[in-house]
């Protein structure tokens, strides 16, 4: 099997109610936990005739390409005019994009910051012109709403999903050898990695040993790392990771090592939701066993983001920080998610 060529960035649903959350990874300490009921309160008709600018880190990776395609479709169906641009991880470029959106007379600007601190002033200036501003991923100050994750809790969910699998196939006498593929260079991904370790311990204490930790954010690097790990630890059969690249790369390495004959006690668990991940989750010749997803498919996430826009434009967001929900995707549920991918 050829090596994975796609380079991917990583990057519990309850009723909507104001809650206090201790989310040190985001810097936010309180907000609303989103749920389907929360998004259902939005009136998408308010988007009709609105001009919306979206500036994200990159349009090159599969997750963002799929979600932004779905978001565009939802907004255009609602009658909004939308422009979506990527800054290729350049804060200077992103500041220029925000300024262009202001000049174009946008009603709302959404940013997925390359560096949140670097664009605070640009967002503040946009708001001085009466433009609503939303941030995806960071609890920014100069915004009308922040759509954020508790990355420690996301990591815990990944670790607990893997821990349930370990409990099913391993014991204190037969411990699972576990690899953690992280990316400590980025603060939120380090918090996600640390959360994975907490989740493993929560569910499978005494039944596993972490034999390797490796930094790899892209699929090809994760595959190389896993191949090296298998040379030193050929019995390593459980892999956890902080993003799509970890799953895709580890899956490829383990498929090669087993010839596609995946033992029942082998599993890979990560987050992000891409077509390639879902395809591997549905294919029994790959060891992918679980993904901690967000709203669901690309369409689900696009619809939820559009709902955020509508709530902000109407001034109906109950709290500035909205914490996104997470939920597991397994081989048993993957088909439903695949149907909504772009």
HELIX and SHEET records of a PDB file:
HELIX    1   1 UNK A   36  UNK A   40  1                                   5    
HELIX    2   2 UNK A   44  UNK A   47  5                                   4    
HELIX    3   3 UNK A   62  UNK A   77  1                                  16    
HELIX    4   4 UNK A   91  UNK A  103  1                                  13    
HELIX    5   5 UNK A  116  UNK A  128  1                                  13    
HELIX    6   6 UNK A  151  UNK A  169  1                                  19    
HELIX    7   7 UNK A  187  UNK A  204  1                                  18    
HELIX    8   8 UNK A  219  UNK A  232  1                                  14    
HELIX    9   9 UNK A  244  UNK A  258  1                                  15    
HELIX   10  10 UNK A  275  UNK A  282  1                                   8    
HELIX   11  11 UNK A  298  UNK A  313  1                                  16    
HELIX   12  12 UNK A  334  UNK A  338  1                                   5    
SHEET    1   A 8 UNK A  18  UNK A  23  0                                        
SHEET    2   A 8 UNK A  28  UNK A  33 -1                                        
SHEET    3   A 8 UNK A 321  UNK A 323  1                                        
SHEET    4   A 8 UNK A 145  UNK A 148  1                                        
SHEET    5   A 8 UNK A 132  UNK A 136  1                                        
SHEET    6   A 8 UNK A 108  UNK A 111  1                                        
SHEET    7   A 8 UNK A  51  UNK A  56  1                                        
SHEET    8   A 8 UNK A  81  UNK A  86  1                                        
SHEET    1   B 6 UNK A 208  UNK A 215  0                                        
SHEET    2   B 6 UNK A 176  UNK A 182  1                                        
SHEET    3   B 6 UNK A 238  UNK A 241  1                                        
SHEET    4   B 6 UNK A 267  UNK A 271  1                                        
SHEET    5   B 6 UNK A 288  UNK A 293  1                                        
SHEET    6   B 6 UNK A 327  UNK A 330 -1                                        
END                                                                             
